[in-house]
């Protein structure tokens, strides 16, 4: 016999799954988007050779991480890359 609240529990669980799947993660997460935006902003300020390097690293990072299923790991990588950019004097 089902508990009288079983449908509510089931609906709550489904709603949680839908919300979790609606939140972007991986390379579409807030921290990764911030990193890719910051890399481009920094590249626009940097000398030509460094700008090319920054854009290349950002592209390699994005391409390398886009199919990674470990969204937390991807976000951690973006966070570390962002911290590196934030300490770069050419990005100030």
C-alpha positions in Angstrom: 0.0 0.0 0.0 1.3 3.5 -0.9 1.8 6.1 1.7 -0.7 9.0 1.3 2.2 11.3 0.6 4.0 9.1 -1.9 2.8 11.2 -4.9 4.1 14.4 -3.3 7.4 12.8 -2.5 7.7 11.5 -6.1 6.8 14.9 -7.5 9.2 16.6 -5.3 12.0 14.3 -6.4 11.2 14.8 -10.0 11.1 18.6 -9.6 14.6 18.4 -7.9 15.9 16.4 -10.9 14.5 18.9 -13.4 16.0 21.8 -11.5 19.3 20.2 -11.3 19.3 19.4 -15.0 18.3 22.9 -15.9 21.3 24.4 -14.1 24.2 24.7 -16.5 27.3 23.0 -15.4 30.7 22.1 -16.8 31.9 24.6 -19.4 28.5 26.4 -19.3 28.8 27.0 -15.6 29.1 30.5 -14.2 32.8 30.0 -13.2 33.8 28.7 -16.7 31.8 31.4 -18.5 33.6 33.9 -16.3 37.0 32.3 -17.1 36.4 32.4 -20.8 35.2 36.0 -20.8 38.1 37.0 -18.6 40.6 35.3 -20.8 39.2 37.2 -23.8 39.2 40.5 -21.9 42.8 39.9 -20.8 43.9 39.0 -24.3 42.4 42.2 -25.6 44.7 44.2 -23.2 47.8 42.0 -23.6 50.7 42.3 -26.1 50.0 40.5 -29.4 52.1 37.4 -28.6 50.6 36.9 -25.2 47.1 37.6 -26.5 47.5 34.8 -29.0 48.7 32.5 -26.2 45.8 33.4 -23.9 43.2 32.8 -26.6 44.9 29.5 -27.6 44.9 28.3 -24.0 41.2 29.2 -23.5 40.3 27.4 -26.7 42.3 24.3 -25.8 40.7 24.4 -22.3 37.2 24.7 -23.6 37.7 22.0 -26.3 39.3 19.7 -23.8 36.7 20.1 -21.1 33.4 20.3 -23.2 32.9 16.5 -23.2 34.1 15.9 -19.7 31.2 14.4 -17.6 32.7 15.4 -14.3 31.1 18.9 -14.1 32.6 19.6 -10.7 36.1 18.8 -12.0 35.5 21.0 -15.0 34.4 23.9 -12.8 37.4 23.4 -10.5 39.7 23.6 -13.5 38.0 26.8 -14.7 38.2 28.2 -11.2 42.0 27.6 -11.1 42.5 29.0 -14.5 40.5 32.1 -13.5 42.6 32.5 -10.4 45.8 32.4 -12.6 44.4 35.1 -14.8 43.4 37.3 -11.9 47.1 37.3 -10.7 48.5 38.1 -14.1 49.7 41.7 -14.3 48.7 42.0 -18.0 45.1 41.3 -17.0 44.7 44.1 -14.5 
